[in-house]
Amino acid sequence: MTEIDAPPHPFTAAVALTPAAGGRLRGRTRPEYANMVGPFGGITAATLVRAVQQHPDRLGDPLSLTVNYAGPVADGDFDVTARPVRTNRTNQHWMIELTQDGAVATTATAVFGLRRDTWSDTELAMPSVPPPDAVAVHGFPDFIAWARNYEMRFVTGAVPEQGAGEHPDSTSTLWVRDAPARPLDFPALTAMCDVFYPRVFLRQGRYVAAGTVSLTVYFHADAAELEACGEDHVLGTARTHRFSRGYFDQTAHLWSRGGTLLATAHQSVYFKD
């Protein structure tokens, strides 16, 4: 009897890249990760991390990533070019572009590197929250397709009902993992840094037009610490410091259940009032 291979996890399929002409990598958007306009920004960022990971000259694991969403990514094929611009003894700097029909849709820079055993400390304290099993699952509205790929358990700051009224602060804290569950890796952690809906929704208690302009992720965990997480939940918390003149910032922290700070992220977000 021939064993039938199981289909790949939806996330694995969404970040898959195949070699194309001119040293490019070819990917394709997936309807499972669609957002209100184009694909979920987190899946785009994760795909760019995957592009560097697949490069034969890659050194180490990601230390930081900055993604600039220059324009919408249309449904269909896209090309990714990842180029190392400088390699040092322990770190490596990358330029990355995502294009469609020759037009640039997304640009990024990344730093990969080798980590060394040194003195370490974490000054930021993990929030004190109930365990995942004690928090009810609460997702996004059904029309946001990409959110169905995550199990979300909001401790505070769940997605407000339309017309819920203003909220005094912009903080959301939630347990999150892929659905179906899969082992945590760097692309998946990258995408999770963008699972927080725009903070202006919470503050104003209503949906408004909004979208990420730029996303930066700082990876604090190494590969072994991600492997130790397995398929478990990650605790994420996000807030804004200021809303002003059509833009706001959004800062996030992601922790393992055991209290390891895995990543921090910062966004610049555009919104219409």
Buried (B, 14 or more C-beta within 10 A) or exposed (E): EEEEEEEEBBBBEBBBBEEBEEEBBBBEBBEBBBBEEBBBBBBBBBBBBBBBBBBEEBBBBBBBBBBBBBEBBBBEEBBBBBEBEEBEEEBBBBEBBBBBEEEEBBBBBBBBBBBEEEEEEEEEEBBEBEEBEEBEEEBBEEEBBBBBBBBBBBBEBBBBEEEEEEBEEBBBBBBBBBBEEBEBBBBBBBBBBBBBBBBBBBBBBBBEEBBBBBBBBBBBBEEEBBEEBEEBBBBBBBBBEEBEEEEBBBBBBBBBBEEBBBBBBBBBBBBEE
